[in-house]
Structures are given as C-alpha cells and as structure tokens.
C-alpha cells in the first residue's frame, strides 16, 4: 500500500479545503517545501500535490515550488490541478514528476486523455472526483452529469497508468473514504486505483490494504490536524 501524504498549494501556502470549497480553507504555517521536507524526514516515498491556483486558472502557477520539491527530495510525485494541455504535462514531466493527473480536461474531452496517454506513456493518472455517483469538474464547482462508472467504462482502454478516485462529500471531512464506491471503481478499472477523500484514521489505511486493485491512499487533513501521527502512518507505507 502506497501512502501519499498530500500537499495542496494556494498562494504559495499549504492549505486544506473542505469539500473543495475555496471559501472554506485552512492555511498552515509550513510552506509546501517545508511540509515536503517533513514528510521526507519521516521516510515517506510518495507525494500527492494539488496546485489549487492551477485548478482555478489552468496555468502551471506553482511550477517553481514543484521543481524545488523534486530537486530537494527524492519523492515519487503525482501532481494535479488545472492541467488542460500537453504543454503543462510536458512542463511537469520535464520537472521530474512521476505522474500527471488529468481531471476536468479529461472528462470534458476524452480525446485529450487518449492522446495524452499516447504521448506520455506511463505518466498519466486519471483523476475522477465524484459527488453522489456523478463526476464533478472545474475545481468541483460544476457537475458533469456523467456517471463515474459510465465514464470509466468509456475511457478504460485509453492507457491511463493510475486512477485517483475522490469522493467529494468525504473530502476534508475525516469521515472515512467511500469504500463502497471505491470498490466498484476498482473492480472496473484497468489500472490501479488510489483512494482519496475522508481518510480519518490508521484503520482506514488497514481497510484499504485489503481491497483488490487498490494501489494506495491519499492522506491530507487528518495529518495536518494531527489526528494521524506520521510515525504510525509511515509504518503502513510499502
């Protein structure tokens, strides 16, 4: 089970949102680079980064911060947030990021996802963010009217190397992930799944370990609020 501690960047700071609401955010004292250093000190190998400025603008706003984290620490990084063209994917892969997460752009234009998987083999992760079974796009501000499982079936053979499934209703709520929906997604998906949204305890991690076709889990707010101790969490990281 790969553990992905999360860093969400907004205005050069580490923040956490509740259910993706930009008006309901908490800012933290450590900078994104300092936070990454803290994770490295504990021995984590993977990192999940979201550029929230990118999600709002469609630009690689915090590329310099990502480059600094890549240069200073030997992490396998997945990055998401407003990645809508091949140029942005190229910038991140050139910076040394392991996986580039395509979300809204892939949902709005399936051909973009297909071409990206062809141009950047083994580099593309598909980010599916769902609310009540339907995919949300544009920083979770609009509903796509597409059922998650229907969309996945349509793009399953495109060649994404990882799928990150987030239940928006659970995100930042620390009420445990939506395991039932995650299991449905993992059963269908041709690529391994990462669980995101609502992780609240080590028990959630242990439960995730028993799921088929689940590669890892993202932990965010529970770390920042000190409800999961990093020394406990890193023991689950394999």
C-alpha positions in Angstrom: 0.0 0.0 0.0 1.5 3.3 -1.1 0.8 6.2 1.3 0.5 9.6 -0.4 0.7 12.4 2.1 -1.0 15.4 0.5 0.2 19.0 -0.2 -2.4 21.4 -1.5 -0.9 24.7 -2.7 -2.7 28.0 -2.8 -1.0 31.4 -2.9 2.4 29.7 -2.2 1.0 28.2 1.1 -0.1 24.8 2.3 -3.9 24.8 2.6 -6.7 22.3 3.1 -10.2 22.8 1.7 -13.4 21.2 3.0 -15.3 19.5 0.1 -13.2 21.5 -2.4 -14.7 24.8 -1.2 -12.2 27.7 -1.7 -14.2 29.8 0.9 -13.7 27.0 3.5 -10.0 26.7 3.7 -7.4 26.4 6.4 -3.9 27.8 5.9 -0.9 26.1 7.6 2.3 27.6 8.9 4.8 25.4 7.0 5.5 26.2 3.4 4.9 23.5 0.8 8.6 22.8 0.6 8.9 22.6 4.4 6.0 20.3 4.5 7.5 18.1 1.9 10.8 18.0 3.9 8.8 17.0 7.0 7.3 14.0 5.1 10.8 13.1 3.8 12.2 13.2 7.3 9.7 10.6 8.3 10.6 8.3 5.4 7.7 8.7 3.0 8.4 7.8 -0.6 5.3 9.2 -2.4 3.7 12.6 -2.5 0.3 13.9 -3.8 0.4 17.6 -4.8 -2.6 19.7 -5.9 -2.0 23.1 -7.4 -5.2 24.9 -6.4 -4.1 28.0 -8.2 -3.7 25.9 -11.3 -7.2 24.4 -10.8 -8.6 27.9 -10.9 -6.6 29.3 -13.7 -5.5 26.3 -15.9 -1.9 27.5 -15.6 1.2 25.9 -14.0 1.2 28.6 -11.4 3.4 26.8 -8.8 5.8 25.0 -11.1 8.8 26.6 -9.3 7.6 25.1 -6.0 7.1 21.7 -7.6 10.6 21.9 -9.1 12.1 22.8 -5.7 10.4 19.8 -4.0 11.6 17.5 -6.8 15.1 18.8 -6.6 15.5 18.7 -2.9 13.7 15.4 -2.0 13.7 12.1 -3.7 9.9 11.7 -3.9 7.7 10.0 -6.5 5.3 12.8 -7.0 1.8 12.9 -8.6 0.6 16.4 -9.4 -2.9 17.6 -10.3 -4.8 20.9 -10.6 -5.9 22.5 -13.8 -3.7 20.6 -16.2 -5.5 21.2 -19.5 -2.9 20.9 -22.3 0.1 18.9 -23.5 2.4 21.9 -22.7 1.6 21.7 -19.0 2.1 17.9 -18.9 5.4 18.4 -20.6 6.5 21.0 -18.0 5.7 18.7 -15.1 7.3 15.6 -16.7 10.4 17.7 -17.5 10.5 18.8 -13.9 10.7 15.1 -12.8 7.2 14.4 -11.6 6.2 10.7 -11.8 2.5 11.1 -12.7 0.5 14.0 -14.0 -3.2 13.9 -13.0 -5.8 14.8 -15.6 -9.2 15.5 -14.3 -11.7 18.1 -15.7 -9.9 18.3 -19.1 -10.1 14.6 -19.5 -13.7 14.4 -18.5 -14.7 17.3 -20.9 -12.6 15.9 -23.7 -12.0 12.2 -23.8 -9.7 12.5 -26.9 -7.4 14.7 -24.9 -7.0 11.9 -22.3 -6.4 9.4 -25.0 -3.8 11.5 -26.8 -2.1 12.4 -23.5 -1.8 8.7 -22.6 -0.2 8.0 -26.1 2.2 11.0 -25.9 3.2 10.4 -22.3 3.2 6.6 -21.7 3.0 5.6 -18.1 2.9 9.2 -16.9 -0.8 9.9 -17.0 -3.1 9.4 -14.0 -6.8 9.9 -14.4 -8.5 11.9 -11.6 -12.1 11.1 -11.0 -13.8 13.3 -8.5 -17.4 12.2 -7.7 -20.4 13.5 -5.8 -23.4 11.2 -5.4 -22.1 9.0 -8.2 -21.6 11.8 -10.7 -18.3 13.3 -11.8 -17.6 16.9 -10.9 -15.3 19.2 -12.9 -13.7 22.7 -12.7 -12.4 22.6 -9.2 -15.6 20.7 -8.2 -17.7 23.8 -9.0 -19.8 22.1 -11.7 -21.4 18.7 -12.1 -20.6 17.0 -15.4 -23.9 15.0 -15.4 -21.8 11.9 -16.2 -22.0 8.9 -14.0 -18.5 7.9 -12.8 -18.7 4.3 -13.7 -20.2 5.0 -17.2 -17.3 7.4 -18.0 -14.7 5.0 -16.7 -16.0 2.3 -19.0 -15.7 4.6 -22.0 -12.1 5.5 -21.3 -10.8 2.3 -19.6 -8.7 1.2 -22.6 -7.0 4.6 -23.2 -3.9 3.7 -21.2 -4.0 5.7 -18.0 -1.5 4.2 -15.6 -3.3 5.2 -12.4 -6.8 6.2 -11.3 -7.3 8.6 -8.4 -10.9 8.3 -7.0 -12.1 11.1 -4.7 -15.5 11.2 -3.1 -16.1 15.0 -2.7 -18.7 14.6 0.1 -16.0 13.0 2.2 -13.1 15.3 1.3 -11.7 17.2 4.2 -14.5 15.7 6.4 -12.4 12.9 8.1 -15.4 10.6 8.0 -13.6 7.7 6.3 -13.4 7.2 2.5 -16.4 6.0 0.5 -15.1 2.4 0.3 -18.3 1.1 -1.3 -17.9 3.3 -4.4 -14.2 2.8 -4.5 -14.6 -0.9 -4.7 -17.0 -0.5 -7.6 -14.5 1.7 -9.4 -11.5 -0.6 -8.7 -13.5 -3.7 -10.0 -13.9 -2.0 -13.3 -10.7 -0.1 -13.7 -7.9 -1.4 -16.0 -5.3 0.4 -13.9 -4.6 0.5 -10.2 -6.7 2.9 -8.0 -5.7 5.4 -5.4 -8.3 6.2 -2.7 -8.8 9.9 -1.9 -11.1 11.9 0.4 -12.1 11.4 4.0 -9.2 9.4 5.5 -9.5 9.7 9.2 -7.5 7.0 10.9 -5.0 4.2 10.6 -8.0 1.9 10.5 -9.0 3.4 7.1 -5.5 2.6 5.8 -5.7 -1.0 7.0 -9.1 -1.4 5.4 -7.8 -0.1 2.1 -5.0 -2.6 2.2 -7.4 -5.5 1.7 -9.1 -4.1 -1.4 -8.3 -5.5 -4.8 -6.7 -3.3 -7.5 -6.1 -0.5 -4.9 -2.5 0.7 -5.1 -2.5 3.4 -2.5 -4.3 6.0 -0.4 -4.0 9.8 0.0 -3.9 11.3 3.4 -4.4 15.1 3.9 -6.4 16.9 6.6 -6.0 14.1 9.2 -2.2 14.7 9.1 -2.5 18.5 9.3 -5.0 18.3 12.2 -2.6 15.8 13.9 -5.2 13.0 14.0 -2.9 10.6 12.3 0.6 10.5 13.5 3.2 10.4 10.8 5.3 7.8 12.6 2.3 5.5 12.7 1.3 6.3 9.1 4.8 5.6 7.6 4.7 2.0 9.0 1.8 1.3 6.6 3.8 2.7 3.6 5.2 -0.1 1.5 
